[in-house]
Amino acid sequence: MTRARTIEIVAPSGYPPDVSAFERAIARLRADGHQVLGDELAQRRHLRFGGTDAQRADDLNRLADPAHPLPDIVLAVRGGYGAVRLLDLLDYAGLERRLAGAPVAICGHSDFTAIQLALFARAGIVTFGAPMLAGNFGAEALSAFTTEHFWRALQSPEFTVRETSPQTERFEAEGTLWGGNLAMIAALVGTPYMPRIEGGIFFIEDINEHPYRVERMLYQLHLAGILGRQQALVLGDFTGGKLSPYDNGYDFSAMLDQVRAFSGLPIVDGLRFGHGADLVTLPFGAKARLQAGHDGFSLTVTGHPTLR
């Protein structure tokens, strides 16, 4: 059980197409005793986005204002597309000054990965790859796994994710935990918003991407020198990709064999992170120790902002 928290909703990407999911999430969080700010975002729209670029950037930039009370949690409404339009508009210096050492958990995944990359690259701010308001907290069937892990990760100075899916090799690695949505990461290669992380533990997920597209994006990261600087690659959920007769045996497993061959990285799969109902919460920029073997893997995380 968690104590009551102040949760501020932000909409850096799309608007909620299902307002009932938005309202259901707010009601659930308030029923648990939390103060939730941002009801107005249910109706705020501009084209396919959750507001104009200026409005959506201000959702985050107001955290840099000393007059604005800091919440415990900043929670993104949803992903979709639109976060990349905000990267030139964010007050990185102000956010760094205000949030340095502050126990504020900035949470989201999918398209929100672009914000996470930029905040870490430009301001060193650790955020959380985590459930979002509408799709997760507002789901018709709320995942007990997702919510339990969310609160445990945000309140524990150290926690461990364990999975029992067998791995092809036994190894251990330690480094900076980072990653998120693969398409967003690939889109920021060569920009000032891509952090340079040496010896990292790199986790990825995506949705509706065919194996060849996943391979192509990983080749981009490989050819840019990013994969070669990592200790390990951890695969989350890759849902929605469809094969055709033309693939002729080229499936996700065959693609992974090729990635292992060209990257030389140890690869772990089976992490419950992505667009599925069950979602672990992972601090982007924290320290992690990964242990993998034929009986599964464990990922121990520390050094992230922890709610008081």
C-alpha positions as CSV (number, residue, x, y, z in Angstrom):
1,M,0.0,0.0,0.0
2,T,1.3,3.5,-0.8
3,R,0.7,6.8,0.9
4,A,-1.4,9.5,-0.8
5,R,0.6,11.3,-3.5
6,T,0.2,14.4,-5.7
7,I,0.0,13.4,-9.4
8,E,0.2,16.0,-12.1
9,I,-1.0,14.9,-15.6
10,V,0.9,16.1,-18.7
11,A,0.0,15.6,-22.4
12,P,3.3,15.8,-24.4
13,S,2.0,13.6,-27.2
14,G,-1.5,12.7,-28.3
15,Y,-4.9,13.5,-26.8
16,P,-6.9,10.6,-25.2
17,P,-9.3,9.3,-27.9
18,D,-11.2,7.4,-25.2
19,V,-12.2,10.0,-22.7
20,S,-13.8,7.4,-20.5
21,A,-10.4,5.7,-20.0
22,F,-9.0,9.1,-18.9
23,E,-11.8,9.6,-16.4
24,R,-11.6,6.0,-15.2
25,A,-7.9,6.4,-14.4
26,I,-8.5,9.7,-12.5
27,A,-11.3,8.1,-10.5
28,R,-9.2,5.1,-9.6
29,L,-6.2,7.2,-8.5
30,R,-8.4,9.5,-6.4
31,A,-10.2,6.5,-4.9
32,D,-6.8,5.4,-3.6
33,G,-6.4,8.8,-1.9
34,H,-4.2,10.6,-4.4
35,Q,-4.6,14.2,-5.5
36,V,-4.7,14.3,-9.3
37,L,-4.2,17.5,-11.2
38,G,-5.0,18.0,-14.9
39,D,-8.6,17.1,-15.5
40,E,-8.7,19.7,-18.3
41,L,-6.4,17.7,-20.4
42,A,-9.2,15.2,-21.2
43,Q,-10.6,17.8,-23.6
44,R,-7.6,19.7,-24.7
45,R,-6.9,19.0,-28.4
46,H,-5.0,20.5,-31.4
47,L,-5.1,18.4,-34.5
48,R,-3.9,14.9,-33.4
49,F,-2.1,16.3,-30.3
50,G,-3.0,16.9,-26.7
51,G,-2.8,20.6,-27.2
52,T,-0.6,23.0,-29.2
53,D,3.2,22.6,-29.1
54,A,3.4,25.6,-26.7
55,Q,0.7,24.2,-24.4
56,R,2.3,20.7,-24.3
57,A,5.8,22.1,-23.7
58,D,4.4,24.3,-20.9
59,D,3.0,21.2,-19.2
60,L,6.7,20.2,-18.5
61,N,8.3,23.7,-18.4
62,R,6.1,24.8,-15.5
63,L,8.0,22.3,-13.3
64,A,11.0,24.7,-13.7
65,D,9.0,27.6,-12.2
66,P,9.9,28.1,-8.5
67,A,6.3,29.3,-7.9
68,H,4.8,26.0,-9.2
69,P,4.5,23.4,-6.4
70,L,6.3,20.3,-7.4
71,P,4.1,17.1,-7.5
72,D,5.3,13.7,-6.4
73,I,4.6,12.2,-9.8
74,V,4.3,13.6,-13.3
75,L,2.3,11.2,-15.4
76,A,1.9,11.3,-19.2
77,V,-1.6,10.9,-20.6
78,R,-0.6,8.6,-23.5
79,G,1.9,8.2,-26.3
80,G,1.1,8.3,-30.0
81,Y,3.2,11.0,-31.6
82,G,4.2,14.6,-30.9
83,A,6.9,14.6,-28.2
84,V,9.7,15.2,-30.7
85,R,8.0,18.6,-31.6
86,L,8.7,19.7,-28.0
87,L,12.4,19.0,-27.7
88,D,13.5,22.4,-28.9
89,L,11.0,24.1,-26.6
90,L,11.9,22.7,-23.2
91,D,13.7,24.7,-20.5
92,Y,16.5,22.2,-19.8
93,A,18.5,24.6,-17.6
94,G,15.5,25.5,-15.5
95,L,14.3,21.9,-15.2
96,E,17.8,20.8,-14.2
97,R,18.0,23.5,-11.5
98,R,14.5,22.8,-10.1
99,L,14.6,19.0,-10.3
100,A,18.2,18.3,-9.2
101,G,17.9,16.1,-6.2
102,A,14.1,16.5,-6.0
103,P,12.1,13.3,-5.4
104,V,9.9,13.8,-8.5
105,A,9.0,10.8,-10.6
106,I,8.4,11.8,-14.3
107,C,6.7,8.8,-15.9
108,G,5.7,7.6,-19.3
109,H,6.7,5.3,-22.2
110,S,6.3,4.8,-25.9
111,D,6.5,8.3,-27.6
112,F,7.5,9.7,-24.2
113,T,10.9,8.1,-24.8
114,A,11.9,11.2,-26.8
115,I,11.3,13.4,-23.7
116,Q,13.3,11.0,-21.5
117,L,16.2,10.9,-23.9
118,A,16.3,14.7,-24.1
119,L,16.0,15.3,-20.4
120,F,18.8,12.9,-19.6
121,A,21.1,14.2,-22.5
122,R,20.5,17.9,-21.8
123,A,19.9,18.0,-18.0
124,G,20.9,14.7,-16.5
125,I,17.3,14.1,-15.2
126,V,16.4,10.5,-14.4
127,T,12.9,9.6,-15.4
128,F,10.8,6.4,-15.4
129,G,9.7,4.2,-18.2
130,A,6.4,3.5,-16.7
131,P,2.6,3.1,-17.1
132,M,0.6,6.0,-18.5
133,L,-2.7,7.5,-17.4
134,A,-5.2,6.4,-20.1
135,G,-3.8,3.2,-21.5
136,N,-2.6,1.6,-18.2
137,F,-4.3,3.2,-15.2
138,G,-7.5,3.7,-17.3
139,A,-7.6,0.2,-18.8
140,E,-10.9,-1.6,-18.4
141,A,-9.1,-4.4,-16.6
142,L,-6.4,-2.8,-14.4
143,S,-3.2,-4.9,-14.2
144,A,-2.3,-5.6,-10.6
145,F,1.2,-6.5,-11.8
146,T,1.7,-3.1,-13.4
147,T,0.4,-1.0,-10.5
148,E,2.2,-3.1,-7.9
149,H,5.5,-2.7,-9.7
150,F,4.9,1.0,-10.4
151,W,4.6,1.8,-6.7
152,R,7.4,-0.5,-5.7
153,A,9.8,1.1,-8.1
154,L,8.9,4.6,-7.2
155,Q,9.2,4.0,-3.4
156,S,12.1,1.6,-3.2
157,P,15.8,2.9,-3.3
158,E,16.6,-0.6,-4.7
159,F,14.4,-3.1,-6.4
160,T,14.8,-6.2,-8.6
161,V,12.9,-7.3,-11.7
162,R,12.9,-11.1,-12.1
163,E,11.8,-13.1,-15.1
164,T,11.9,-16.9,-15.5
165,S,12.0,-17.0,-19.3
166,P,15.1,-19.1,-20.3
167,Q,18.0,-17.2,-21.8
168,T,20.4,-18.4,-24.4
169,E,23.6,-17.5,-22.5
170,R,24.8,-16.9,-19.0
171,F,26.4,-13.5,-18.2
172,E,26.4,-10.6,-15.8
173,A,26.6,-6.9,-16.6
174,E,26.5,-3.6,-14.7
175,G,25.9,-0.1,-16.1
176,T,23.5,2.7,-16.7
177,L,20.0,1.6,-17.4
178,W,18.4,3.4,-20.3
179,G,16.2,2.8,-23.4
180,G,12.5,2.7,-24.2
181,N,10.7,2.8,-27.5
182,L,13.1,1.7,-30.3
183,A,11.5,4.0,-33.0
184,M,11.9,7.0,-30.9
185,I,15.5,6.2,-30.0
186,A,16.4,5.6,-33.7
187,A,14.7,8.9,-34.6
188,L,17.1,10.9,-32.3
189,V,20.4,9.4,-33.5
190,G,22.7,12.3,-34.5
191,T,20.7,14.9,-32.6
192,P,21.7,16.8,-29.4
193,Y,18.9,14.9,-27.6
194,M,20.6,11.5,-27.8
195,P,22.6,10.9,-24.6
196,R,26.0,9.3,-25.0
197,I,25.9,6.4,-22.5
198,E,29.0,4.2,-22.1
199,G,28.6,0.7,-20.8
200,G,24.9,0.9,-20.6
201,I,22.2,-1.8,-20.1
202,F,20.0,-0.9,-23.0
203,F,16.3,-1.9,-23.0
204,I,13.9,-1.6,-26.0
205,E,10.3,-2.2,-27.0
206,D,8.0,-1.3,-29.9
207,I,4.6,-1.9,-31.4
208,N,3.4,-2.8,-34.9
209,E,6.9,-3.1,-36.2
210,H,7.8,-5.9,-38.6
211,P,11.0,-7.8,-37.7
212,Y,12.9,-6.3,-40.6
213,R,12.0,-2.8,-39.4
214,V,13.3,-3.7,-35.9
215,E,16.5,-5.0,-37.5
216,R,16.9,-1.9,-39.6
217,M,16.6,0.4,-36.6
218,L,19.1,-1.7,-34.6
219,Y,21.5,-1.6,-37.6
220,Q,21.2,2.2,-37.4
221,L,22.2,2.2,-33.8
222,H,25.0,-0.2,-34.5
223,L,26.3,1.8,-37.4
224,A,26.1,5.0,-35.4
225,G,28.3,3.3,-32.7
226,I,25.6,3.3,-30.0
227,L,25.2,-0.5,-29.6
228,G,28.9,-1.0,-29.5
229,R,29.1,1.2,-26.3
230,Q,26.6,-1.0,-24.4
231,Q,27.1,-3.9,-22.1
232,A,23.8,-5.7,-22.9
233,L,20.6,-5.4,-24.9
234,V,17.3,-6.2,-23.1
235,L,14.2,-6.9,-25.2
236,G,10.8,-5.9,-23.9
237,D,7.5,-6.5,-25.8
238,F,7.4,-6.3,-29.5
239,T,3.7,-6.6,-30.2
240,G,1.6,-6.2,-33.3
241,G,4.2,-7.1,-36.0
242,K,2.7,-9.2,-38.7
243,L,4.6,-11.7,-41.0
244,S,3.7,-12.5,-44.6
245,P,4.4,-15.4,-46.9
246,Y,7.2,-13.4,-48.5
247,D,9.2,-13.5,-45.2
248,N,10.0,-17.1,-46.0
249,G,11.1,-18.0,-42.4
250,Y,12.4,-14.6,-41.5
251,D,10.7,-14.1,-38.2
252,F,11.6,-12.3,-34.9
253,S,13.9,-15.2,-33.9
254,A,15.8,-15.1,-37.2
255,M,16.2,-11.4,-36.9
256,L,17.6,-11.7,-33.4
257,D,20.2,-14.2,-34.6
258,Q,21.4,-11.5,-37.0
259,V,21.4,-8.8,-34.3
260,R,23.6,-11.1,-32.1
261,A,25.9,-11.7,-35.0
262,F,26.5,-8.0,-36.0
263,S,26.4,-6.4,-32.6
264,G,28.3,-9.0,-30.5
265,L,26.1,-8.0,-27.5
266,P,24.6,-10.4,-25.1
267,I,20.8,-10.2,-25.5
268,V,18.1,-10.9,-22.9
269,D,14.5,-11.2,-23.9
270,G,11.3,-11.6,-22.0
271,L,11.2,-8.3,-20.1
272,R,7.6,-7.2,-19.4
273,F,8.0,-3.7,-20.7
274,G,6.1,-2.2,-23.7
275,H,2.6,-2.0,-24.9
276,G,1.2,-5.1,-23.1
277,A,-1.1,-5.0,-20.1
278,D,1.7,-6.0,-17.8
279,L,4.5,-3.4,-17.5
280,V,7.4,-3.1,-15.2
281,T,8.6,0.4,-14.2
282,L,12.2,1.2,-15.1
283,P,14.2,4.3,-14.2
284,F,15.9,5.7,-17.2
285,G,19.4,6.8,-16.1
286,A,19.7,4.7,-12.9
287,K,22.3,2.1,-12.2
288,A,21.5,-1.6,-12.8
289,R,23.0,-5.0,-12.5
290,L,21.8,-7.7,-14.9
291,Q,22.3,-11.4,-14.3
292,A,21.1,-13.8,-17.0
293,G,21.1,-17.6,-17.2
294,H,19.2,-20.6,-18.5
295,D,16.7,-20.2,-15.7
296,G,15.8,-16.6,-16.5
297,F,17.3,-13.2,-15.5
298,S,17.2,-10.6,-12.8
299,L,17.7,-6.8,-13.1
300,T,18.5,-5.0,-9.9
301,V,18.1,-1.2,-10.0
302,T,19.3,1.6,-7.7
303,G,20.2,5.3,-7.7
304,H,16.9,6.7,-9.0
305,P,14.6,9.4,-7.5
306,T,12.6,7.8,-4.7
307,L,9.3,9.2,-3.4
308,R,9.6,10.2,0.3
